[in-house]
């Protein structure tokens, strides 16, 4: 390689991993980002803070970010309105928090019996999902980019064992999104609470069960102090995404280079957030069991069948909401069936046989 070619390539990366700035200097952009998650919260809270810093670093200071965690500027569930109004330039949240605006938002976060993280990423990037998301979010004045994923979430924390659908009737549980709709159909009294309010409600008995994320995140919430039984592999959130949602008017003022910087930071953190949980969830599940006496359970087939029947009803109702909801569901379900068959035949077969041979 010629020395001149090498140096020009190195300059394109820039100092400290920054992307090369455009030849003509532009005025710095101010970017206020509000979040649906607590500050310094292990896992998803820290992920947001990494993303915020990375946007400024990657742009070499061209985009100056200011961050407000949940409750510091607006409430966790108010971040979409805050950004749509133009008071802040961007939010980070899971879009299923906004089903009151439009129920089809759930498809771009997570749905029962839906896509795992890799499938959702593939659908959004290569299966037409981003275009549908742009149409939906654009109607509320927002442009979105995937920026994190928690993987397959735990079924939740329960004060009592759940052995049949009858055990769910009358249960008070914190569970948002379409998963909450499914549980409601099975007799659960569901509530939507931001992360910072879950523990106090579980400890006081206001709720009797909750789902959150997975062992690493849940460990720091100390749910084990209030609920004994921890169910793995929930049907409700197989690969939960969060996004960076930007005010479309502000986004329209960005140069292509600035848009590329933001997208690059989002793509990087989308991978980081998931990989961090893959690395840590096993360790923290062991801590929950060995240090705190948590009893790990899984839902039996009778419960899974009941979840499936209720999910079918929920999807049918969602499709009837609007023409765009039906189109999004068509695209999502078609991609899921294609990717699900492939994953079962290849990844599914391999993991099952690998674990059998290795005794995992």
The 8 nearest C-alpha neighbors of each residue, nearest first, counted from 0:
[[1, 2, 5, 4, 3, 6, 8, 7],
 [2, 0, 4, 3, 5, 6, 7, 8],
 [1, 3, 5, 4, 6, 0, 7, 8],
 [2, 4, 6, 1, 5, 7, 0, 8],
 [5, 3, 7, 1, 2, 6, 8, 0],
 [4, 6, 2, 8, 3, 7, 9, 1],
 [7, 5, 9, 3, 8, 4, 10, 2],
 [6, 8, 10, 4, 9, 5, 3, 11],
 [9, 7, 5, 11, 6, 10, 4, 12],
 [10, 8, 6, 11, 7, 12, 5, 13],
 [9, 11, 13, 7, 12, 8, 6, 19],
 [10, 12, 19, 8, 9, 13, 18, 7],
 [13, 11, 18, 10, 9, 19, 16, 17],
 [14, 12, 17, 10, 11, 19, 16, 18],
 [13, 15, 16, 17, 12, 10, 59, 18],
 [16, 14, 17, 13, 56, 57, 12, 59],
 [15, 17, 14, 13, 12, 57, 18, 56],
 [18, 16, 57, 13, 59, 15, 58, 14],
 [19, 17, 12, 57, 13, 58, 20, 11],
 [18, 20, 11, 13, 12, 17, 21, 10],
 [19, 21, 18, 22, 58, 59, 256, 24],
 [20, 22, 23, 24, 19, 256, 25, 257],
 [21, 23, 24, 20, 19, 25, 256, 11],
 [24, 22, 21, 25, 20, 26, 254, 19],
 [25, 23, 22, 21, 26, 20, 27, 61],
 [26, 24, 27, 23, 61, 21, 28, 254],
 [27, 25, 28, 24, 61, 62, 29, 23],
 [26, 28, 61, 62, 25, 29, 63, 60],
 [27, 29, 62, 63, 61, 30, 26, 253],
 [28, 30, 63, 62, 64, 31, 27, 65],
 [31, 29, 64, 88, 63, 32, 65, 28],
 [30, 32, 65, 87, 88, 64, 66, 89],
 [33, 31, 89, 66, 90, 65, 88, 30],
 [34, 32, 90, 67, 68, 66, 78, 89],
 [33, 35, 91, 68, 69, 36, 90, 92],
 [34, 36, 75, 69, 92, 91, 76, 68],
 [35, 37, 69, 34, 44, 68, 75, 38],
 [38, 36, 69, 68, 40, 44, 39, 195],
 [37, 39, 68, 40, 44, 36, 45, 69],
 [40, 38, 45, 44, 41, 37, 48, 42],
 [39, 41, 44, 38, 37, 45, 42, 43],
 [42, 40, 45, 44, 216, 39, 43, 219],
 [43, 41, 45, 44, 216, 46, 40, 272],
 [42, 44, 46, 45, 41, 47, 40, 36],
 [45, 43, 40, 46, 47, 36, 39, 42],
 [44, 46, 48, 39, 47, 43, 42, 41],
 [47, 45, 43, 49, 44, 48, 42, 272],
 [48, 46, 50, 45, 44, 49, 51, 43],
 [47, 49, 45, 51, 50, 46, 52, 44],
 [50, 48, 46, 52, 47, 51, 53, 45],
 [51, 49, 53, 47, 48, 52, 268, 54],
 [50, 52, 48, 53, 54, 49, 47, 64],
 [53, 51, 49, 55, 50, 54, 56, 48],
 [52, 54, 56, 50, 55, 51, 57, 49],
 [55, 53, 57, 51, 52, 56, 264, 261],
 [54, 56, 60, 58, 62, 53, 52, 63],
 [57, 55, 53, 59, 58, 54, 60, 17],
 [56, 58, 17, 54, 59, 55, 53, 18],
 [57, 59, 61, 55, 60, 56, 17, 62],
 [60, 58, 56, 57, 17, 61, 55, 18],
 [61, 59, 55, 62, 58, 63, 56, 27],
 [60, 62, 27, 58, 59, 63, 28, 55],
 [63, 61, 28, 55, 60, 27, 58, 29],
 [62, 64, 29, 55, 60, 30, 28, 61],
 [65, 63, 30, 31, 55, 29, 62, 51],
 [66, 64, 31, 32, 30, 63, 67, 51],
 [65, 67, 32, 31, 33, 64, 68, 51],
 [66, 68, 33, 71, 72, 32, 34, 69],
 [67, 69, 34, 38, 37, 71, 33, 36],
 [70, 68, 75, 35, 36, 37, 34, 74],
 [69, 71, 74, 73, 72, 68, 75, 67],
 [70, 72, 67, 68, 69, 73, 74, 33],
 [71, 73, 70, 67, 74, 33, 69, 68],
 [74, 72, 70, 71, 77, 78, 69, 75],
 [73, 75, 70, 77, 76, 69, 78, 72],
 [74, 76, 35, 69, 77, 78, 70, 193],
 [75, 77, 74, 78, 96, 35, 79, 97],
 [78, 76, 74, 80, 75, 79, 73, 81],
 [77, 79, 81, 80, 76, 90, 75, 82],
 [80, 78, 82, 81, 77, 83, 90, 76],
 [81, 79, 83, 82, 78, 77, 84, 85],
 [82, 80, 78, 79, 84, 86, 83, 87],
 [81, 83, 87, 85, 79, 84, 80, 246],
 [82, 84, 80, 140, 85, 246, 81, 79],
 [85, 83, 82, 81, 86, 80, 87, 246],
 [84, 86, 82, 87, 83, 88, 246, 81],
 [85, 87, 84, 81, 82, 88, 83, 31],
 [88, 86, 82, 31, 85, 89, 81, 32],
 [87, 89, 31, 246, 30, 82, 245, 85],
 [90, 88, 245, 32, 244, 82, 87, 246],
 [91, 89, 33, 244, 32, 34, 243, 78],
 [90, 92, 243, 34, 242, 244, 35, 33],
 [93, 91, 241, 35, 242, 94, 34, 90],
 [92, 94, 241, 95, 108, 240, 96, 242],
 [93, 95, 96, 108, 97, 104, 92, 105],
 [96, 94, 105, 97, 176, 93, 104, 98],
 [97, 95, 94, 98, 93, 76, 176, 175],
 [98, 96, 95, 99, 100, 94, 104, 101],
 [97, 99, 102, 101, 100, 95, 104, 96],
 [100, 98, 97, 101, 102, 96, 95, 104],
 [99, 101, 98, 97, 102, 104, 139, 103],
 [100, 102, 98, 103, 99, 104, 97, 135],
 [103, 101, 98, 104, 105, 99, 317, 100],
 [104, 102, 105, 324, 101, 106, 98, 317],
 [103, 105, 102, 106, 95, 94, 107, 98],
 [106, 104, 95, 108, 103, 107, 109, 110],
 [107, 105, 108, 104, 109, 103, 110, 331],
 [108, 106, 105, 104, 109, 94, 240, 132],
 [107, 109, 240, 105, 239, 106, 94, 93],
 [110, 108, 239, 236, 106, 105, 238, 107],
 [109, 111, 113, 177, 236, 106, 235, 105],
 [112, 110, 235, 113, 234, 178, 236, 310],
 [113, 111, 234, 110, 235, 237, 114, 307],
 [114, 112, 110, 111, 237, 115, 109, 335],
 [113, 115, 118, 119, 237, 238, 335, 116],
 [114, 116, 238, 237, 118, 117, 119, 151],
 [117, 115, 238, 119, 150, 118, 120, 148],
 [116, 118, 120, 119, 115, 121, 114, 238],
 [119, 117, 121, 114, 115, 120, 116, 122],
 [120, 118, 122, 116, 121, 114, 117, 123],
 [121, 119, 117, 123, 118, 122, 124, 116],
 [120, 122, 118, 124, 119, 125, 123, 117],
 [123, 121, 126, 119, 128, 125, 120, 124],
 [122, 124, 128, 129, 120, 121, 126, 125],
 [125, 123, 121, 122, 120, 126, 129, 128],
 [124, 126, 122, 121, 127, 123, 128, 120],
 [125, 127, 122, 128, 123, 124, 121, 334],
 [128, 126, 130, 129, 125, 123, 122, 131],
 [127, 129, 123, 131, 122, 130, 126, 132],
 [130, 128, 123, 132, 131, 127, 133, 124],
 [129, 131, 133, 132, 128, 127, 134, 123],
 [132, 130, 134, 128, 133, 129, 135, 327],
 [133, 131, 129, 135, 134, 130, 136, 128],
 [134, 132, 130, 136, 137, 131, 135, 129],
 [133, 135, 131, 137, 132, 136, 130, 138],
 [134, 136, 132, 137, 138, 133, 131, 139],
 [137, 135, 141, 133, 138, 139, 134, 132],
 [136, 138, 140, 141, 134, 139, 133, 135],
 [137, 139, 136, 135, 140, 134, 141, 133],
 [140, 138, 137, 136, 141, 83, 135, 79],
 [139, 141, 137, 83, 247, 138, 246, 136],
 [140, 142, 246, 137, 247, 136, 245, 139],
 [143, 141, 245, 244, 247, 137, 133, 136],
 [144, 142, 244, 243, 245, 242, 141, 145],
 [143, 145, 243, 242, 146, 244, 265, 262],
 [146, 144, 242, 241, 147, 265, 243, 269],
 [145, 147, 269, 265, 242, 268, 241, 243],
 [148, 146, 269, 241, 272, 240, 268, 145],
 [147, 149, 240, 273, 239, 150, 269, 272],
 [148, 150, 239, 273, 238, 151, 240, 147],
 [151, 149, 238, 116, 148, 239, 152, 273],
 [152, 150, 237, 238, 236, 115, 232, 149],
 [151, 153, 212, 213, 236, 237, 233, 150],
 [152, 154, 231, 232, 233, 213, 155, 230],
 [233, 155, 153, 230, 231, 232, 210, 152],
 [154, 156, 210, 153, 230, 209, 229, 157],
 [155, 157, 229, 209, 208, 228, 226, 210],
 [158, 156, 208, 228, 159, 226, 207, 227],
 [157, 159, 226, 227, 207, 228, 208, 156],
 [160, 158, 157, 161, 228, 227, 226, 207],
 [159, 161, 162, 228, 157, 158, 166, 296],
 [162, 160, 166, 163, 159, 167, 298, 164],
 [161, 163, 160, 166, 299, 164, 298, 302],
 [162, 164, 165, 166, 302, 161, 301, 167],
 [163, 165, 166, 167, 302, 305, 185, 162],
 [166, 164, 163, 167, 168, 162, 185, 186],
 [167, 165, 164, 163, 161, 168, 162, 170],
 [168, 166, 165, 170, 164, 187, 186, 169],
 [169, 167, 186, 187, 170, 165, 166, 185],
 [168, 170, 187, 186, 188, 167, 171, 166],
 [171, 169, 187, 167, 168, 188, 172, 207],
 [170, 172, 188, 206, 207, 189, 187, 169],
 [173, 171, 208, 189, 209, 206, 207, 174],
 [172, 174, 209, 190, 191, 189, 192, 210],
 [173, 175, 179, 191, 210, 172, 189, 190],
 [176, 174, 179, 191, 178, 177, 173, 190],
 [177, 175, 95, 178, 179, 105, 96, 180],
 [176, 178, 180, 179, 110, 181, 105, 111],
 [179, 177, 235, 181, 176, 180, 111, 182],
 [178, 180, 175, 174, 182, 177, 181, 176],
 [179, 181, 177, 183, 178, 182, 184, 313],
 [182, 180, 178, 184, 309, 179, 183, 310],
 [181, 183, 185, 179, 184, 187, 180, 178],
 [182, 184, 187, 180, 186, 185, 181, 179],
 [183, 185, 181, 182, 186, 309, 180, 187],
 [186, 184, 182, 183, 187, 168, 167, 181],
 [185, 187, 168, 183, 184, 169, 167, 188],
 [188, 186, 183, 170, 169, 168, 182, 167],
 [187, 189, 171, 170, 169, 183, 172, 186],
 [190, 188, 172, 173, 187, 171, 174, 179],
 [189, 191, 173, 174, 172, 192, 188, 175],
 [192, 190, 175, 173, 174, 193, 189, 179],
 [191, 193, 196, 197, 190, 194, 173, 175],
 [194, 192, 195, 196, 75, 197, 191, 76],
 [195, 193, 196, 197, 192, 36, 37, 211],
 [194, 196, 193, 197, 37, 198, 36, 192],
 [197, 195, 194, 193, 198, 199, 192, 200],
 [196, 198, 200, 194, 199, 195, 201, 192],
 [199, 197, 201, 200, 196, 202, 222, 220],
 [198, 200, 202, 201, 197, 196, 203, 205],
 [199, 201, 205, 203, 197, 198, 202, 206],
 [202, 200, 206, 198, 204, 199, 203, 207],
 [201, 203, 225, 199, 204, 200, 198, 224],
 [204, 202, 200, 201, 205, 199, 206, 198],
 [205, 203, 206, 201, 202, 207, 200, 199],
 [206, 204, 200, 203, 201, 207, 171, 202],
 [205, 207, 171, 201, 204, 172, 200, 208],
 [208, 206, 171, 172, 204, 158, 201, 157],
 [209, 207, 157, 172, 156, 206, 158, 171],
 [210, 208, 173, 172, 156, 155, 174, 211],
 [209, 211, 155, 174, 156, 154, 173, 212],
 [210, 212, 209, 217, 213, 155, 153, 152],
 [211, 213, 152, 153, 216, 217, 210, 149],
 [212, 214, 153, 152, 217, 216, 215, 211],
 [213, 215, 217, 284, 280, 283, 216, 218],
 [216, 214, 280, 283, 218, 217, 213, 279],
 [215, 217, 218, 214, 213, 219, 42, 41],
 [216, 218, 214, 220, 219, 215, 213, 212],
 [219, 217, 221, 220, 215, 216, 214, 283],
 [220, 218, 221, 217, 216, 41, 215, 222],
 [219, 221, 217, 218, 222, 198, 216, 223],
 [222, 220, 223, 219, 218, 224, 217, 198],
 [221, 223, 224, 225, 220, 226, 198, 217],
 [224, 222, 221, 226, 225, 227, 293, 291],
 [225, 223, 222, 221, 226, 202, 227, 291],
 [224, 226, 202, 223, 222, 201, 227, 158],
 [227, 225, 158, 223, 157, 156, 228, 222],
 [226, 228, 293, 158, 223, 294, 157, 229],
 [227, 229, 294, 157, 156, 295, 226, 293],
 [230, 228, 156, 295, 155, 296, 294, 231],
 [231, 229, 296, 154, 297, 155, 295, 153],
 [232, 230, 153, 154, 297, 233, 296, 229],
 [231, 233, 153, 154, 152, 151, 234, 230],
 [154, 234, 232, 153, 235, 231, 152, 236],
 [233, 235, 111, 112, 236, 237, 232, 154],
 [234, 236, 111, 178, 233, 110, 237, 112],
 [237, 235, 109, 152, 238, 239, 110, 111],
 [236, 238, 151, 115, 152, 114, 113, 150],
 [239, 237, 150, 115, 116, 151, 236, 109],
 [238, 240, 109, 108, 148, 149, 236, 150],
 [241, 239, 148, 108, 147, 93, 238, 242],
 [242, 240, 93, 92, 147, 146, 145, 148],
 [241, 243, 145, 146, 144, 91, 92, 244],
 [242, 244, 91, 144, 143, 90, 146, 145],
 [243, 245, 143, 90, 89, 142, 141, 242],
 [246, 244, 89, 142, 141, 88, 247, 143],
 [245, 247, 141, 88, 249, 82, 248, 83],
 [246, 248, 250, 141, 140, 249, 142, 251],
 [249, 247, 251, 250, 246, 252, 140, 85],
 [248, 250, 251, 252, 246, 247, 88, 253],
 [251, 249, 247, 252, 248, 253, 246, 245],
 [250, 252, 248, 249, 253, 247, 254, 246],
 [251, 253, 249, 250, 254, 248, 247, 28],
 [254, 252, 251, 250, 257, 258, 255, 249],
 [253, 255, 257, 256, 258, 252, 251, 259],
 [254, 256, 258, 257, 259, 253, 260, 252],
 [255, 257, 259, 254, 258, 260, 21, 20],
 [258, 256, 260, 254, 259, 255, 253, 261],
 [259, 257, 255, 261, 260, 256, 262, 253],
 [258, 260, 256, 262, 257, 261, 263, 255],
 [261, 259, 257, 263, 258, 262, 58, 256],
 [262, 260, 264, 258, 263, 259, 54, 265],
 [261, 263, 265, 259, 264, 260, 266, 258],
 [262, 264, 266, 260, 265, 261, 259, 267],
 [263, 265, 267, 261, 262, 266, 54, 53],
 [266, 264, 146, 262, 268, 267, 263, 269],
 [267, 265, 269, 263, 264, 268, 262, 146],
 [268, 266, 264, 265, 270, 269, 263, 271],
 [267, 269, 271, 265, 270, 266, 146, 272],
 [268, 270, 147, 146, 266, 267, 272, 271],
 [269, 271, 268, 267, 273, 272, 274, 266],
 [272, 270, 268, 274, 273, 269, 275, 267],
 [271, 273, 275, 147, 274, 270, 269, 268],
 [274, 272, 148, 276, 275, 149, 271, 270],
 [273, 275, 277, 271, 276, 272, 270, 278],
 [276, 274, 278, 272, 273, 277, 271, 279],
 [275, 277, 279, 278, 273, 274, 280, 272],
 [278, 276, 274, 275, 279, 280, 273, 281],
 [277, 279, 275, 276, 274, 280, 281, 282],
 [278, 280, 276, 282, 281, 277, 215, 275],
 [281, 279, 215, 214, 283, 276, 282, 277],
 [282, 280, 284, 283, 279, 285, 278, 214],
 [283, 281, 285, 279, 280, 284, 286, 215],
 [282, 284, 286, 285, 215, 280, 214, 281],
 [283, 285, 287, 214, 281, 286, 282, 280],
 [284, 286, 288, 283, 282, 287, 289, 281],
 [287, 285, 283, 290, 289, 284, 288, 282],
 [288, 286, 284, 291, 285, 293, 290, 289],
 [287, 289, 293, 292, 285, 286, 291, 290],
 [288, 290, 286, 285, 292, 287, 291, 293],
 [291, 289, 286, 287, 288, 292, 285, 293],
 [292, 290, 287, 293, 288, 289, 223, 286],
 [293, 291, 288, 289, 290, 294, 287, 227],
 [292, 294, 288, 227, 287, 291, 228, 295],
 [295, 293, 228, 229, 227, 292, 296, 288],
 [294, 296, 229, 230, 228, 293, 297, 231],
 [297, 295, 230, 229, 231, 294, 228, 298],
 [298, 296, 230, 231, 299, 232, 295, 154],
 [297, 299, 302, 303, 300, 296, 230, 162],
 [300, 298, 302, 301, 297, 303, 162, 163],
 [299, 301, 303, 302, 304, 298, 305, 163],
 [302, 300, 304, 303, 299, 305, 163, 164],
 [301, 303, 305, 300, 304, 299, 164, 163],
 [302, 304, 300, 306, 305, 301, 307, 299],
 [305, 303, 307, 301, 302, 306, 300, 308],
 [304, 306, 302, 308, 307, 303, 309, 301],
 [307, 305, 303, 309, 304, 308, 310, 302],
 [306, 308, 304, 310, 305, 309, 303, 311],
 [309, 307, 305, 311, 310, 306, 304, 312],
 [308, 310, 312, 306, 181, 311, 307, 184],
 [311, 309, 313, 307, 312, 308, 181, 306],
 [310, 312, 308, 314, 309, 313, 307, 315],
 [313, 311, 315, 309, 310, 314, 316, 308],
 [312, 314, 310, 316, 311, 315, 317, 309],
 [313, 315, 317, 311, 316, 312, 310, 318],
 [316, 314, 312, 318, 317, 313, 311, 319],
 [317, 315, 313, 319, 314, 318, 312, 320],
 [316, 318, 314, 320, 319, 315, 313, 102],
 [319, 317, 325, 315, 324, 316, 320, 314],
 [318, 320, 316, 317, 321, 315, 325, 324],
 [319, 321, 317, 318, 324, 316, 322, 102],
 [322, 320, 324, 323, 319, 325, 318, 317],
 [321, 323, 325, 324, 326, 320, 318, 319],
 [324, 322, 326, 325, 321, 327, 135, 103],
 [323, 325, 327, 321, 103, 318, 322, 326],
 [324, 326, 318, 328, 322, 323, 327, 329],
 [327, 325, 323, 329, 328, 324, 330, 322],
 [326, 328, 324, 330, 329, 325, 331, 323],
 [327, 329, 331, 325, 326, 330, 332, 324],
 [330, 328, 326, 327, 332, 331, 333, 325],
 [329, 331, 327, 333, 328, 332, 334, 326],
 [332, 330, 328, 334, 333, 329, 327, 335],
 [333, 331, 335, 334, 329, 330, 328, 336],
 [334, 332, 330, 336, 335, 331, 329, 337],
 [333, 335, 337, 331, 332, 336, 338, 330],
 [336, 334, 332, 338, 337, 333, 339, 331],
 [337, 335, 339, 333, 334, 338, 340, 332],
 [336, 338, 334, 335, 339, 340, 333, 341],
 [337, 339, 341, 335, 340, 336, 334, 342],
 [340, 338, 336, 342, 341, 335, 337, 343],
 [341, 339, 343, 338, 342, 337, 336, 344],
 [340, 342, 338, 344, 339, 343, 345, 337],
 [343, 341, 346, 339, 345, 344, 340, 347],
 [342, 344, 347, 340, 341, 345, 346, 339],
 [343, 345, 341, 342, 348, 347, 340, 346],
 [344, 346, 342, 348, 347, 343, 349, 341],
 [347, 345, 342, 349, 348, 350, 343, 344],
 [348, 346, 343, 350, 349, 345, 342, 344],
 [349, 347, 351, 345, 346, 344, 350, 352],
 [348, 350, 346, 352, 347, 351, 353, 345],
 [351, 349, 353, 347, 352, 348, 354, 346],
 [350, 352, 348, 354, 349, 353, 347, 355],
 [353, 351, 355, 349, 354, 350, 356, 348],
 [354, 352, 350, 356, 355, 351, 349, 357],
 [353, 355, 359, 357, 351, 352, 356, 358],
 [356, 354, 352, 358, 353, 357, 351, 359],
 [355, 357, 353, 354, 358, 352, 359, 351],
 [358, 356, 354, 359, 355, 353, 352, 351],
 [357, 359, 355, 356, 354, 353, 352, 351],
 [358, 354, 357, 355, 356, 353, 351, 350]]
